Amino acid sequence: MAKQINTEQLIQDIKDGNRFALSRAITLAESTRLEHLEAAQEIIKAFPPSTNSKRIAITGIPGVGKSTFIESLGKYLTNLGSKVAILAIDPSSSLSKGSILGDKTRMEELAKNELAYIRPSASNGSLGGITSRTYEAILLCEAAGYDHILIETVGVGQSETLVNQISDLFLFLQLPGSGDDLQGIKRGIMEMADIIFVNKVDSFQEKLVKDAKVDLARSLQFLPTKDSNWKRKTILGSGLKEKGITELWETILLYFEQIHANDYYLQNRRKQQLLQAESYVLEMIERETKEKLKEKPFNYSIPNAFQMAKEWLELK
């Protein structure tokens, strides 16, 4: 017999700041079992939606130093007394279906900080740079009092569109000298980006760094204006040396000050995030249902197929 889930106790523990309870709730949200998903939704509904949180998506090219940068930004925020949640998405192997989930070891110092919460999750083949339940994880972290949510995606690419749609600010990490060889990727990403942080400037020649800033300035002027009317900014720095982090955070605060001044934009943005997340979950359910039917195409009965369809409709 399956163990009954005590959602009332989990809700109270999350209110009390219990990080183990938060992890348990996110695990329920990431499950494919119907009773787990229902329990997760019950927990989420117990908390009013946050209006002051900052949902920041962070992506970048391979080797750009995302984890080191995020740890540096996280430590900066915790030193200010802020609570920070990091949702780190690891790519899953197409062969073994496994993931390393090593972000806690890469952010060892931040992982020990009581004001920080790090949750590594496997992408499980989901596109969009995140998992199918990242939105629920965001809501649960906000319920636990984490007002700064940093979402580390699996890596740069055109599939990063979804994470942009469920976040408030899109931060793109770049390397000096990466230039034209990434132009095909950068175009789509930079259109979504609100801030470009040129990382590891301490590891490159000064000329390369200056050229990178000039190249980015040229590229940005040809991009369409964002709906928020925010003018994209470029910042030079180093996550390892914690250089440029203060300037970056001041720029992020200016961005949120601007979108909070436009109440319609912010409300509409959050509404679109919810609709996008709901749409993504329904697509995932439909995909998984089809996969289950493919696994045993000649061994399912009409009652079993009916039950699967019934569960799918209940989730809808």
N, C-alpha and C positions, 0 to 999 in steps of 0.2 A: 504493500500500500504506500502511495506517495505521501511524503511528509507534508502536512498542511502549512501553508505560508501565513505567518502572522504579520499581516500588512500593518495593523495598528501599531505593533511594537516597532516595526521598521520605520514607520512615519515618525514616531516619537524619538527614536534613536537618531534619525537624520536631523530632526529639530535640535537635538542636543549636541550636534556636531560630531557624531560617531562616524568616522571614515569607513569603518568596516561595514556599517549598515548602508552607506552610500554605495560602496563597491557591490554589495549584495543586490541592491536595487538595480544598478546598471547591468549586472549579470542577468537578472530577471528580464530586463528590457531587451537584452541581446539574445535571449533564448528563442527557440522556434516552437516551444511548447505553448499551447493556447492558455493554460492556467497561469503560466509565468508572465505572459504578455498582459493578461488581464490584471494580475497583481501589480505589475509595473505601472499600468495606467491608473489604477486606484491610488497608488502612492503619488503619482504626478498630480492628479486632480486634487489631492489634499492640500496642495500649496498654491497660493496665488501666483500668477505669472509675474516675473521680474520685469520692471520697467527701467531699472538703472544699471543693469548688467552691460558688460562690454564683451561681445562675441567676436573674437579676432581669429581669422583663418591665416595660417602661415604656411607658405609653400616655397619651393626653390629647387634649383637644378641639383642633380646628384653631386655630393661632395661640397655643397655650399656651406655646410655646418649648421643645419637646422637645430639639432639637439643642443649643441653648445650655445647657440644664440638664444634659444628658448630658456635654457637654464639661466643665462645671464639676465634676460629680461624678467624672468620669474623671481630671481633673487633681488633685483632692483625693486620690484613691486612689493615683495614681502618686507623689505627694509623700510618701505613706506607705511607698513602696517596693513597692507591689503591682502585679502585671501585670493589665492590663484589656483585655478584648476586647469590641468593640462590634459587634453584628450589626444593621445598620440596614436595615430593609425599606422599599423605595420602592414606591408603587402603580404598576402598569402601566396604560398607556392602553388602553381597550377598543377604540380605533380603530387606532392605530399599533402597539400591543403593546409600545411602548417605555417606558423609565423614565429619569428624570433622573440618578439615582445621584449626587447632589451632596453627600452627607453629609461627605465628606472635606474639601470646601471650606468647609462650614459649621462644621466642627470643625478648622480649620486649625492651631491651636496644638497640640491634642492629637495630631493626625496626625503631627506631627514628633517626638513623644515615643517613645523606644525601648521604653518599658514598655507602650505602648498599641498595639493593633491594631484598625483600623476596616475592616469589611467591608460595603460596601453591596451589597444584592441586590435584584433585581426580584421583585415578588410573582407576576408572570406569571398574574394572575387568580385566584390561590389565595385562599380565604377563611381566616378565622381570624387575620388581622392579621400573618401571617408567610408564608414560602414553604413549599413542600412538602418542602424539605430543611433547614430551620432546625435541626432536632434533630441531624442529622449534623454541621452546622456547629458546634453547641455542643460535641459530642463531640471534634471535631478541634481546636477551640480549647483545650479542657481538656487534650488530649494534648500540645499545644504549651506547656503550663505556665501558661495563663491561668486563674487560679482565680476571677476575677470576670468574669462574662459578663453584659453589659448588652444586652438585646434591645429595640430601638426598633421598635415596631409601625407599621403604615401610618397609624394614626389611630384615634380612639375610635369604638366601635360595638358592637353585639351580637355581631359576628363575632369579637371579641377572645377568645372562649371558648377557642379552641385554644391560644393563646399562654399563657394561664393554666394550661392542663393540662400544658405541657411546661416550666414554670419553677417555681422554689421560692418566689419572692416576687413579688407583683403590685403595682406602684407606679403609682398614678393621679395625673396632674398635672391641676390644676384652676385656674381663674382666679377672682379675687374678682368678685362681682357677676354670675356666669353663671346662678346661681339656678334659678328654676322653668322657664325656657325649655328647660333641658336635662334636666328631671326624668325624661322617658321614657328617655333614654339612660343617665343616671346610675344609675338603680336597678339595672340589670343589671351595670354596670361596678363599682359600689360594693360589690355583694355579693361580687364576686371580689377587690376591692382589699384589701390588707393594710395599706398606708399611703397616705394622700392627702397630696400635697404641693401647697399652694396657692402657685402661682408668681407672679412679677411683682408682689409686694406693694408694691414701691417705686414702681410706676406707677399706683397707685390711692389714692383717699382712705382715710384711716385708718378711717372709719366703714364703708366697703364691706368692708375687710379683716376688721374685727371681726365684722360681720354674717355674712360667709362662714364664719368659724370657728364661730359659734353655729348657723348653718343646718346645717353639716356634722355638728356634735355631735348635733343633734336627729335628723338622718336616720340616723346610724349606730346609734343606740340601738334602732331598729326593725328592723334587719337581723338575719338569723339568725346564730347563732354559727358560726364557721368550724371545720372539722374539726381544725385545729391548736390550737383553743382560744385562739388569739391575738386579743386585743382590738384592733380597728382603731384606728390613730392618725392624727391630723391635724397637719401641720407647716406653718408659714408661712415663706416665704422667697423668694429671688430667685436664679435661675440666673445671670443676668447679673452681679449684684453678689456672687455666691457667698455669699449670706446664707441661713442655715438648713441649709447642707450638712453642717456638723459634727454638728448635732442630728439630722439625717436619718440619717447614717451610724451614729451611736450607737444610734439606734432600730432600724436594720437589723441591727446586731450583736445587739441584745437579741432580735430575732425569731429569728435563726438559733441563738442560744443556747438559746432555748425549744424549737425543733423538733429540735435535736440532743440535747436532754435526753430527748425522746420518740423513742427509736431506732426504734420500730415505725412511727411516723408517717413519719419521714424515709425509711426503707427502702421503705415502701409507696408513698410519693409518687414516688420514683424509678422504682419498678416500673411504676406507672401511666403515668408519662411515656413510658417505653419502649413500652408497649402502645399508647398513644395515637398515638405517632409511627408505629409499624408500621401501625396501622389507617389513618392518614392517607395513607401512601405507597401502600397497596393501593387506596384509593379513587381516588388520583390516577392510578395505572396503569390502572385500569378506565376512568376518564373519558377518558384520552388514547387508549386502545385504541378506544373507541367513536367518538371524534372522527376518528381515522385512517380508520375504516371509512366514516364519513359523507362524508369528502372525496372518495372514489372508490367510490361505492356499486355501480357496475356494472362496475368494472374490476379487481376483485381475484379471484384464483383460489382454489380450495380449498387448494392447497399453501401459498400466501401467507398465507391466513387461518389455516391450521394452524400456520405458523411464528410468527405473531404471538401466537397462543394459547399456544404452547409457551414463548415468551420471557416472557409474562405469568406463566405457572405457575412458571417457573424463579425469577422474582423473588419470587413468593409463598413 
